[in-house]
Amino acid sequence: MAHKAIADGFHSIFDVSAPVEHLASGFIFTEGPLWHPVEQSLMFSDMPGDVRRKYTPGRGVTEIARPSNKGNGMTYDAELNLLVCEHATSSVVRIRPDGRREVLCTHFEGRELNSPNDIIAARDGSIYFTDPTYGRLEHFGVPRPLQMGFQGVYRLPPNHRPGDEPQLVVDRYLFTQPNGLCFSPCQRWMWVNDTDQANIRMFDVADDGRLVNGRVFAGGIKDDQLAGLPDGMKADEHGNVYVTAPGGVWVYSFHGELIGKIECPEMVANLHWGGPDWSTLYLCASTSLYRVQTRTRGQQEAFMSARGGVAPAASTASAATPAPAVASPLILKDRLDFRIDPSRTAMIVQDMQNDVMIDGGAFAATGSPEHARQQNVVANIARLVDAARARGVMIIHVWMVIEPGAPYLAQHAALMQGLKTEKALVRDTWGVKPAPGLEPRAGDLVVEKMSMSAWETSRLESYLHHGGRDTIINCGSWTNMSVEHTARTGADKGFHMIVPEDACSSMNAEWHQVSINYAMQNVATVTRADAVIAALG
């Protein structure tokens, strides 16, 4: 299968030679794929067949619901209750793990909804869904007269009571056939596509949940020579948008640039992230189910961390440092409620050096290279540095540098012993150099240290005071060591510490999570790179 890279950025998230693996066939029309983070299986709909099925890797496909009220789009809420858009009943329903079915909504302004189609759940507990007319057509639904007179996008607020009407969140006549929708990683923005108009719109998500400042994000998503139109849509952790389209899936950058196309043997109707680390794209394509591996991961949805759904780290940490068993969601501010003043801000890029977190480095056996890949930490930091530098933020690279032979390096602690024993981070060696892609640029500052924290043995504080900086964007490796210790001391010194979680990595996901959810919460604003970029203006 020959995929197509249109811009260089596509190569960083997708291998153009990646095989599209055929998993199962014999269905009428597959839709609504949804990955279960605990069971590690994929649920999907077959609307014309009025059936819901589950695919489990290594076990194949089983039937789990017949009839299914011609269910289409599905998602989970944070408690892993199944949310389904039913074509046959014009309803959004919630199905509890014990099988109890609750009808969340069926009408708006006293009229029956058209046929809820696709659905997503926000981290605040609200639910958004689209309402085109496809479920009132033969084959995909139950033919019957329309009552609404328009096709809208709706929201169920966090305090929604089953049976209450939803909130209309866009102008009622904006869309012809609204279909797929997805959040940006920070959930500050949302994309909604229109199958008939063959376009995608981008909206700001207002404080009251309405979608405002709508603008066309991408248009002309059609090809008379190939089957496929905008239908299902998902975003990855970087804010790239994946939409079903002619020939398979088209991928757009956060800025609306078409960067690549994923080809599939059949027309793709919907897609979903899955696999242990959320890096596999599952494709519902007409009569079949496919999957393809990517170099990125899906943007974090509310349910992905529910009940043990945190992506496990493939750690090779030594038995001397066992990781605690934790599975609670990361505690993050998805949107900052303040503006970051670039003229008063510095960004620290700490210990992003080959020995610390690159394969072949002195500490590779800890599992740190694998967790760095899971976090996509190099790309996330590079993106954040570029945005910060462009806005006038002081960029400071903090490196641990040990002289050859480690003279006068005290051996009072395991960290210092490891530096000497492993001959790590020695001046003028490969191991001490910055990770590829994070080399200093003109105007950046570099400070060297011989301590876990960036403060004690470097010129960091002098640069900050002389530059009039009182806010620090603190990122790097390892989260639970250098980043955390720097945040603690910075808070003591009166600096506002901001820690973008996806711009940090550790030895494994567990150690990272413990640091983020406990120690950091008391000393820093913990968020994501996209939220920091947005707050910089």
Steps between C-alpha positions, in 0.01 A plus 500: 500500500658827384413785735578857398703759689408850381706691759814401693312505830308189395811283533531576871155355570464232235714255303389522136586132457292389801278201409125528538410171664169336414341364820150380410232520230148390413317799647246724328634844600738547794494817710560649845826327609585539868797357695450376856805604711470211748373210288732601214235429239320697229121540488342599171156544343335354192198726452334323206550168677356645823780339698790601724820294504834481679842421357760366743858463371589134482138389546312654211148642481204423725144633495396692811164663417219416255289701443702815567237759394727559203758662724768708330761713682615394846728618777554437871470748781763520775325215687506276192126520448430449131342797319324412174333700224199292389363554150184298544384685813650847435652472847824541687517222757729396782560130560643412839760224535226282650288546186251758633388734220417865571361737238686830537310701238261460206350845428591865457240777531238226522595344166667165452867518412594395145738213575796559734810388315839559663581575863787607728533557874692795646721476806253717694231234452305674224403308186486633143328336203404571140150453358484453122211323325669176388318286757168577332615348172446145379791266573674720761194556717122500506324708230264753662415870461735764639380720785791737566544702181877541554807294584681614814778430747396454863639478852390322815649696792671325794185536711271364226208289622383210281206617290587869507543670164855570378653842436541611139859629485524632141280703269223261395546567128879489485532134404342294224595160642724533810677173561839436664626712788805501726680713757848646479739351761440792739123495429507873440396439139273259318478388140170399335476377142212518253462207264291684242713814503819287493671722755614527862427796725703597806340665803608651829333328795348776713483485879131410480572216256374674187705475180594852390720676244436230239722503195571259215805296599520287183288486186472305176525159669370310199622326187268388221737214421511351852238390750489676833387824668547667839338277761695377802771725639766483773796710620839383620699625798659776289171640372522346153154412364421165334181492293349232279523614139536378142731199493533462876599760763633851441721658767512874570737691724360708784520801266284339230778392263441165324817311592428142393258229393458149643376262231257215569363230267139589585314824567563603861200622698653545844816448703622480858825491693575176681763255614687495832652844439228654278730511196301265272230633268205263460303561180137408440493468121175390336485121540825460693712598796864609460782639712823690435782599733598865539795686653275705726210451741143613523417815690403417858126451535317481831468122504853410396627505858185358657538201731851409406492634146833686526727375225749261662868574466726235355752565772826320549564659837720300731358300787666750733250766394159332475225723367192552713175365363284802425225545246318820584457768232758774469393818679550779248369847419391462140461874460688770689279774642777758478722644229871421512702821450793401274710796621490363855534132412785254452481143369733239645590199286666275754717188459376426148833333430591178324615312811178586684227398256633371167557137394866416554537754777647421840155477664312328218449187713268694732234510228532874450533487117175306474312740724643795307352346186166440667492864607631616162696730723762620251241612246279656767787698650623608157153626410469684830849649474428629150178667613660645813811625321286671234317691771812621681519245782852446639610146404745332739649156438613342828751217465665269748871500411761284674873541443695194373565263788239679715756674725353635823157362418377393843381141528252560782188414297395236246455764231859622532629144523315411180644797313852388585447126459327533163743769381195702415463857377874549463612822335572478126339155462198397296304432816518858627371652176137613463248258354466546122245770429566690824828668419530862623429774248650846474385706797436199725692467827677189628580435864692203639433336835626222723182450701156350445331838531581772247551759775785410732804471275418713195455860387127447454383738771731778384363480146143506629548798731707699252240430231207598721336157478264379771315225312664174393377242251674194640546192280748224434609165636455338744164619628534361851859611542644809332168651391331443835795620710533812288128571538513457878794736545362748248175522694695558822687784331175670393491403133175396331585151374306363201552132415365379162457129571543385140832688480647284777597134521644260754607137532145376451142620502441408864782709645400786272137480609580494871711813465240682292202407716653552843821700544444736206145590593624687807775703336405561136226557246486163326365506147578405140718656232201613292351686795832678561526602134144632507568699820809658343269658243 
